[in-house]
Amino acid sequence: MAKDRSQRDDYTTPLRRLVLGIIALCLLGIFLVWRIDSPRVERFRAQVVDSVVPSMDWAMAPVTGTINLFRDFQSYRRLADQNRELRRELRQMKAWKEAALQLEQENARLLDLNNVRLDPRLTYITGVVLADSGSPFRQSVLLNVGARDGIRDGWAAMDGIGLVGRISGTGDNTARVILLTDASSSVPAIIQPSGQSALVTGNNTAAPLIDFLENPDLVRPGDRVTTTGDGGVFPAGLLIGQVAADPSGRLRVRLAADYERLEFLRVLRHHGAETVTDPGKLVQPLTRQQETTANTETGSDG
């Protein structure tokens, strides 16, 4: 056993030395090759590197993926911030749009009020609608003008197009307007071009009824309905609307006023027509003395 171990040691030691010598020569050769500055040696070194050094794409794939993921996260974060900013700006734009629409509607109402043609003898006060009755059994609105502005009961109220109602109750700073659609409202009217007299009666619907019509055969849908001025409540010639027929065939009035958007109302100052106390003087013939006096005055003027 001792002899076999000594023989193994004798073979191992020279072999080990040989391997170390070969490795040292290889390293020395590599060192010399890498130190030589020559184009041929440089091409040789490049070929060796391309052949020996493996491709590192597989090793860089996780790193590249992580970098791309981080970049995508940053991009997503920027997009989320931009999305929140755009939503905030959109909400602001919606608010501005709503404000612009309200101003446009208000301007349109005021322009309509300015375009209404009224009797030049009539003056008016423009008021803002504060609230409505909110009841299906009473159709009325509240204005921000009242007794301090000279408002009186019975005066007519119009929007930019047609008659809305009449003043019914005044306070110092407010006044209530009973709409034409209210069941207690009755307005003497005339229908053109037939000239038929009628009574526009409210029934708490959007289309008041036409009652007490003299000759319904002369009235057609689309005919113009205006106030007559009878009774001294409303001035004559105020537009109410147009004649319309419901499915049952009964005549109604399609109101000209926009009841869906009552924002401003024009209250007409109407003190009634001049009262005639002695109608006989209007048709009484002249006496001879009055005729002689009138002829004398005419001759002297000539």
NUTIFI-768768 format. One record per residue (C-alpha): residue number from 1; residue in three letters; x, y, z. Coordinates in nm, 4 decimals, decimal comma, always signed. Last residue first. Layout:
BEGIN
num	residu	east	north	up
NUM	Ala	X	Y	Z;
...
***
This chain:
BEGIN
num	residu	east	north	up
302	Gly	-11,0816	+13,3338	-4,3904;
301	Asp	-11,0492	+13,3294	-4,0115;
300	Ser	-11,3228	+13,5894	-3,9851;
299	Gly	-11,5466	+13,3806	-4,2019;
298	Thr	-11,4886	+13,0626	-3,9915;
297	Glu	-11,5576	+13,2507	-3,6682;
296	Thr	-11,8802	+13,3865	-3,8128;
295	Asn	-11,9805	+13,0389	-3,9337;
294	Ala	-11,9193	+12,8894	-3,5861;
293	Thr	-12,1190	+13,1655	-3,4169;
292	Thr	-12,4065	+13,1226	-3,6601;
291	Glu	-12,3996	+12,7408	-3,6067;
290	Gln	-12,3972	+12,7871	-3,2269;
289	Gln	-12,6936	+13,0261	-3,2500;
288	Arg	-12,8775	+12,7835	-3,4732;
287	Thr	-12,8224	+12,4956	-3,2227;
286	Leu	-12,5646	+12,2229	-3,2766;
285	Pro	-12,6673	+11,8577	-3,2715;
284	Gln	-12,6027	+11,6372	-2,9578;
283	Val	-12,3927	+11,3291	-3,0488;
282	Leu	-12,0905	+11,3547	-2,8141;
281	Lys	-12,2691	+11,5781	-2,5671;
280	Gly	-12,5116	+11,2997	-2,4867;
279	Pro	-12,2284	+11,0802	-2,3568;
278	Asp	-12,1981	+11,2859	-2,0377;
277	Thr	-11,9556	+11,1221	-1,7930;
276	Val	-11,7256	+10,9585	-2,0481;
275	Thr	-11,4344	+10,7912	-1,8647;
274	Glu	-11,0967	+10,8103	-2,0349;
273	Ala	-10,9495	+10,4666	-2,0799;
272	Gly	-10,7660	+10,2835	-1,8037;
271	His	-10,4673	+10,3782	-1,5951;
270	His	-10,2373	+10,1282	-1,7621;
269	Arg	-9,8746	+10,1129	-1,6551;
268	Leu	-9,7561	+9,7969	-1,8246;
267	Val	-9,5537	+9,5463	-1,6191;
266	Arg	-9,2746	+9,3943	-1,8274;
265	Leu	-9,1679	+9,0533	-1,7065;
264	Phe	-8,8188	+8,9069	-1,6858;
263	Glu	-8,7181	+8,5460	-1,6203;
262	Leu	-9,0172	+8,3424	-1,7378;
261	Arg	-8,8544	+8,0519	-1,9147;
260	Glu	-9,1054	+7,7659	-1,9510;
259	Tyr	-9,3983	+8,0076	-1,9798;
258	Asp	-9,2695	+8,1391	-2,3118;
257	Ala	-9,5410	+8,3899	-2,4014;
256	Ala	-9,7216	+8,3363	-2,7305;
255	Leu	-9,9874	+8,1182	-2,5699;
254	Arg	-10,1454	+7,8435	-2,7794;
253	Val	-10,5064	+7,9320	-2,7185;
252	Arg	-10,7793	+7,6672	-2,7135;
251	Leu	-11,0651	+7,5548	-2,9317;
250	Arg	-11,2326	+7,2247	-2,8553;
249	Gly	-11,1973	+6,9577	-3,1213;
248	Ser	-11,1502	+6,6631	-2,8834;
247	Pro	-10,7866	+6,6300	-2,9907;
246	Asp	-10,7211	+6,9960	-2,8951;
245	Ala	-10,7665	+7,2800	-3,1430;
244	Ala	-10,5334	+7,5800	-3,1573;
243	Val	-10,5908	+7,9546	-3,1885;
242	Gln	-10,2824	+8,1700	-3,1571;
241	Gly	-10,1365	+8,3761	-2,8759;
240	Ile	-10,2151	+8,6539	-2,6309;
239	Leu	-10,0859	+8,9603	-2,8152;
238	Leu	-10,1816	+9,2916	-2,6573;
237	Gly	-10,4055	+9,4963	-2,8879;
236	Ala	-10,6274	+9,6681	-2,6317;
235	Pro	-10,4997	+9,7580	-2,2872;
234	Phe	-10,5954	+9,5153	-2,0125;
233	Val	-10,8381	+9,5560	-1,7240;
232	Gly	-11,0626	+9,8298	-1,8636;
231	Gly	-11,3598	+9,5967	-1,8986;
230	Asp	-11,3064	+9,5572	-2,2702;
229	Gly	-10,9486	+9,6215	-2,3840;
228	Thr	-10,9885	+9,3827	-2,6743;
227	Thr	-10,6871	+9,1608	-2,6048;
226	Thr	-10,5277	+8,9686	-2,8897;
225	Val	-10,5693	+8,6230	-3,0493;
224	Arg	-10,4184	+8,5592	-3,3948;
223	Asp	-10,5647	+8,2793	-3,6020;
222	Gly	-10,3465	+7,9679	-3,6268;
221	Pro	-10,6312	+7,7213	-3,5982;
220	Arg	-10,9389	+7,8625	-3,7768;
219	Val	-11,2277	+8,0728	-3,6510;
218	Leu	-11,5236	+8,1608	-3,8729;
217	Asp	-11,7130	+7,8426	-3,7899;
216	Pro	-11,6857	+7,9209	-3,4179;
215	Asn	-11,9364	+8,2086	-3,4512;
214	Glu	-11,9885	+8,4164	-3,1357;
213	Leu	-11,7276	+8,2543	-2,9139;
212	Phe	-11,8303	+8,2502	-2,5505;
211	Asp	-11,5275	+8,0447	-2,4447;
210	Ile	-11,1726	+7,9915	-2,5748;
209	Leu	-10,9845	+7,7662	-2,3322;
208	Pro	-10,6371	+7,8210	-2,1938;
207	Ala	-10,3440	+7,6098	-2,3249;
206	Ala	-10,0669	+7,5322	-2,0718;
205	Thr	-10,3183	+7,3930	-1,8238;
204	Asn	-10,4542	+7,5375	-1,4994;
203	Asn	-10,7952	+7,6042	-1,6598;
202	Gly	-10,7533	+7,9611	-1,7836;
201	Thr	-11,0329	+8,1348	-1,9730;
200	Val	-10,9853	+8,3350	-2,2908;
199	Leu	-11,3193	+8,5046	-2,3608;
198	Ala	-11,4319	+8,5612	-2,7156;
197	Ser	-11,5003	+8,8281	-2,9756;
196	Gln	-11,4774	+8,7313	-3,3419;
195	Gly	-11,2931	+8,9740	-3,5687;
194	Ser	-11,2443	+8,7095	-3,8413;
193	Pro	-10,8826	+8,8116	-3,9020;
192	Gln	-10,8209	+8,8023	-3,6109;
191	Ile	-10,9661	+8,6743	-3,2866;
190	Ile	-11,0640	+8,9264	-3,0216;
189	Ala	-11,0120	+8,8766	-2,6516;
188	Pro	-11,1727	+8,9454	-2,3156;
187	Val	-10,9456	+8,7840	-2,0536;
186	Ser	-11,0557	+8,5434	-1,7813;
185	Ser	-10,8113	+8,4229	-1,5142;
184	Ser	-10,9374	+8,2433	-1,2023;
183	Ala	-10,8369	+7,9001	-1,3343;
182	Asp	-10,4779	+8,0164	-1,3807;
181	Thr	-10,3315	+7,9749	-1,7294;
180	Leu	-10,3374	+8,3483	-1,7985;
179	Leu	-10,0939	+8,3926	-1,5121;
178	Ile	-10,1731	+8,5728	-1,1867;
177	Val	-9,8777	+8,8018	-1,1190;
176	Arg	-9,7736	+8,8672	-0,7603;
175	Ala	-9,5918	+9,1859	-0,6629;
174	Thr	-9,2854	+9,2525	-0,4523;
173	Asn	-9,1056	+9,5399	-0,2792;
172	Asp	-9,3793	+9,7274	-0,0916;
171	Gly	-9,6325	+9,4555	-0,1460;
170	Thr	-9,8755	+9,4017	-0,4288;
169	Gly	-10,1570	+9,1590	-0,4983;
168	Ser	-10,2961	+9,0462	-0,8314;
167	Ile	-10,0957	+9,1934	-1,1181;
166	Arg	-10,2088	+9,0540	-1,4519;
165	Gly	-10,1029	+8,7738	-1,6823;
164	Val	-9,8443	+8,6636	-1,9373;
163	Leu	-9,9268	+8,8661	-2,2480;
162	Gly	-9,6991	+8,8108	-2,5445;
161	Ile	-9,3507	+8,8257	-2,6927;
160	Gly	-9,0704	+8,9429	-2,4625;
159	Asp	-9,2687	+8,8773	-2,1447;
158	Met	-9,5824	+9,0649	-2,0554;
157	Ala	-9,7578	+9,1761	-1,7371;
156	Ala	-10,0861	+9,3707	-1,7391;
155	Trp	-10,1914	+9,5952	-1,4532;
154	Gly	-10,4822	+9,4729	-1,2419;
153	Asp	-10,3426	+9,5649	-0,9035;
152	Arg	-10,1050	+9,8593	-0,9013;
151	Ile	-9,7271	+9,8917	-0,9275;
150	Gly	-9,5912	+10,2377	-0,8470;
149	Asp	-9,2321	+10,1249	-0,7910;
148	Arg	-9,2689	+10,1470	-0,4116;
147	Ala	-9,5878	+9,9441	-0,4531;
146	Gly	-9,4024	+9,6452	-0,5919;
145	Val	-9,1173	+9,5210	-0,8048;
144	Asn	-8,9211	+9,1987	-0,7432;
143	Leu	-9,1816	+8,9829	-0,9165;
142	Leu	-9,3592	+8,6693	-0,7897;
141	Val	-9,5225	+8,4175	-1,0209;
140	Ser	-9,8706	+8,2680	-1,0477;
139	Gln	-10,0614	+7,9576	-1,1534;
138	Arg	-10,2673	+7,8167	-0,8696;
137	Phe	-10,4014	+7,4633	-0,8577;
136	Pro	-10,0877	+7,2869	-0,9851;
135	Ser	-9,8863	+7,4576	-0,7100;
134	Gly	-9,5258	+7,5748	-0,7291;
133	Ser	-9,6429	+7,9345	-0,6966;
132	Asp	-9,3525	+8,0726	-0,8942;
131	Ala	-9,0377	+8,2465	-0,7781;
130	Leu	-8,8278	+8,5618	-0,8179;
129	Val	-8,9246	+8,6751	-1,1667;
128	Val	-8,7306	+8,9936	-1,2384;
127	Gly	-8,9174	+9,3153	-1,3051;
126	Thr	-8,9402	+9,5601	-1,5940;
125	Ile	-9,1596	+9,8661	-1,5435;
124	Tyr	-9,3743	+9,9997	-1,8251;
123	Thr	-9,5113	+10,3017	-2,0044;
122	Leu	-9,8134	+10,3005	-2,2314;
121	Arg	-9,8863	+10,6047	-2,4477;
120	Pro	-9,6485	+10,4715	-2,7110;
119	Asp	-9,8819	+10,1730	-2,7567;
118	Leu	-9,6583	+9,8731	-2,7560;
117	Arg	-9,4152	+9,7091	-2,9947;
116	Val	-9,2087	+9,4420	-2,8224;
115	Asn	-8,8474	+9,4470	-2,9448;
114	Asn	-8,6980	+9,5697	-2,6169;
113	Leu	-8,8592	+9,2877	-2,4212;
112	Asp	-8,7306	+9,0374	-2,6740;
111	Leu	-8,3812	+9,1799	-2,6337;
110	Leu	-8,4103	+9,1389	-2,2572;
109	Arg	-8,5218	+8,7774	-2,2946;
108	Ala	-8,2406	+8,7078	-2,5422;
107	Asn	-7,9853	+8,8622	-2,3065;
106	Glu	-8,1104	+8,6430	-2,0232;
105	Gln	-8,0915	+8,3382	-2,2476;
104	Glu	-7,7384	+8,4278	-2,3537;
103	Leu	-7,6368	+8,4989	-1,9940;
102	Gln	-7,7739	+8,1613	-1,8874;
101	Leu	-7,5983	+7,9911	-2,1762;
100	Ala	-7,2695	+8,1644	-2,0891;
99	Ala	-7,2993	+8,0590	-1,7242;
98	Glu	-7,3671	+7,7010	-1,8302;
97	Lys	-7,0699	+7,7113	-2,0668;
96	Trp	-6,8473	+7,8589	-1,7955;
95	Ala	-6,9461	+7,5764	-1,5603;
94	Lys	-6,8906	+7,3215	-1,8347;
93	Met	-6,5511	+7,4785	-1,9083;
92	Gln	-6,4551	+7,4541	-1,5418;
91	Arg	-6,5578	+7,0892	-1,5344;
90	Leu	-6,3560	+7,0318	-1,8521;
89	Glu	-6,0540	+7,2052	-1,6990;
88	Arg	-6,0712	+6,9720	-1,4003;
87	Arg	-6,1106	+6,6727	-1,6288;
86	Leu	-5,8116	+6,7873	-1,8362;
85	Glu	-5,6001	+6,8226	-1,5225;
84	Arg	-5,7005	+6,4763	-1,4023;
83	Asn	-5,6165	+6,3306	-1,7430;
82	Gln	-5,2814	+6,5125	-1,7510;
81	Asp	-5,1933	+6,3668	-1,4122;
80	Ala	-5,2972	+6,0195	-1,5259;
79	Leu	-5,0962	+6,0587	-1,8469;
78	Arg	-4,7887	+6,1616	-1,6470;
77	Arg	-4,8324	+5,8615	-1,4192;
76	Tyr	-4,8737	+5,6320	-1,7180;
75	Ser	-4,5508	+5,7707	-1,8688;
74	Gln	-4,3664	+5,7167	-1,5406;
73	Phe	-4,5011	+5,3633	-1,5208;
72	Asp	-4,4011	+5,2984	-1,8812;
71	Arg	-4,0474	+5,4199	-1,8046;
70	Phe	-4,0249	+5,1911	-1,5047;
69	Leu	-4,1500	+4,8974	-1,7086;
68	Asn	-3,8997	+4,9767	-1,9841;
67	Ile	-3,6162	+4,9842	-1,7290;
66	Thr	-3,7308	+4,6559	-1,5763;
65	Gly	-3,7578	+4,4942	-1,9177;
64	Thr	-3,4087	+4,6116	-2,0128;
63	Val	-3,2650	+4,4732	-1,6876;
62	Pro	-3,4481	+4,1440	-1,7316;
61	Ala	-3,3313	+4,1181	-2,0984;
60	Met	-2,9691	+4,2118	-2,0256;
59	Ala	-2,8593	+3,8532	-1,9591;
58	Trp	-3,0340	+3,7235	-2,2679;
57	Asp	-2,8785	+4,0016	-2,4744;
56	Met	-2,5279	+3,9186	-2,3449;
55	Ser	-2,4067	+3,7305	-2,6543;
54	Pro	-2,1134	+3,4992	-2,5690;
53	Val	-1,7425	+3,6122	-2,5544;
52	Val	-1,5286	+3,3432	-2,7178;
51	Ser	-1,5949	+3,3791	-3,0884;
50	Asp	-1,6475	+3,7534	-3,1096;
49	Val	-1,3580	+3,8141	-2,8693;
48	Val	-1,1274	+3,5843	-3,0676;
47	Gln	-1,2233	+3,7494	-3,3955;
46	Ala	-1,1582	+4,0958	-3,2467;
45	Arg	-0,8192	+3,9828	-3,1114;
44	Phe	-0,7217	+3,8501	-3,4530;
43	Arg	-0,8244	+4,1740	-3,6190;
42	Glu	-0,6121	+4,3627	-3,3658;
41	Val	-0,3205	+4,1245	-3,4208;
40	Arg	-0,3368	+4,1981	-3,7904;
39	Pro	-0,3581	+4,5707	-3,7305;
38	Ser	-0,0600	+4,5653	-3,4908;
37	Asp	-0,0061	+4,6943	-3,1389;
36	Ile	+0,1084	+4,3881	-2,9476;
35	Arg	+0,0005	+4,3995	-2,5832;
34	Trp	-0,3051	+4,1805	-2,6176;
33	Val	-0,1055	+3,9153	-2,8037;
32	Leu	+0,1710	+3,9264	-2,5444;
31	Phe	-0,0676	+3,8872	-2,2566;
30	Ile	-0,2495	+3,6081	-2,4312;
29	Gly	+0,0809	+3,4320	-2,4924;
28	Leu	+0,1872	+3,4764	-2,1300;
27	Leu	-0,1445	+3,3419	-2,0148;
26	Cys	-0,1075	+3,0463	-2,2417;
25	Leu	+0,2531	+2,9863	-2,1295;
24	Ala	+0,1475	+3,0016	-1,7629;
23	Ile	-0,1353	+2,7608	-1,8265;
22	Ile	+0,1023	+2,5196	-2,0014;
21	Gly	+0,3504	+2,5434	-1,7126;
20	Leu	+0,0815	+2,4827	-1,4558;
19	Val	-0,0371	+2,1798	-1,6470;
18	Leu	+0,3168	+2,0411	-1,6680;
17	Arg	+0,3821	+2,0988	-1,2993;
16	Arg	+0,0692	+1,9102	-1,2117;
15	Leu	+0,1688	+1,6254	-1,4342;
14	Pro	+0,5172	+1,6109	-1,2777;
13	Thr	+0,3674	+1,5932	-0,9250;
12	Thr	+0,0948	+1,3435	-1,0030;
11	Tyr	+0,3138	+1,0645	-1,1417;
10	Asp	+0,5543	+1,0424	-0,8412;
9	Asp	+0,2694	+1,0840	-0,5976;
8	Arg	+0,0909	+0,7850	-0,7471;
7	Gln	+0,4135	+0,5775	-0,7193;
6	Ser	+0,4494	+0,6751	-0,3527;
5	Arg	+0,0908	+0,5703	-0,2811;
4	Asp	+0,1364	+0,2341	-0,4526;
3	Lys	+0,4511	+0,1608	-0,2495;
2	Ala	+0,2847	+0,2384	+0,0816;
1	Met	+0,0000	+0,0000	+0,0000;
***
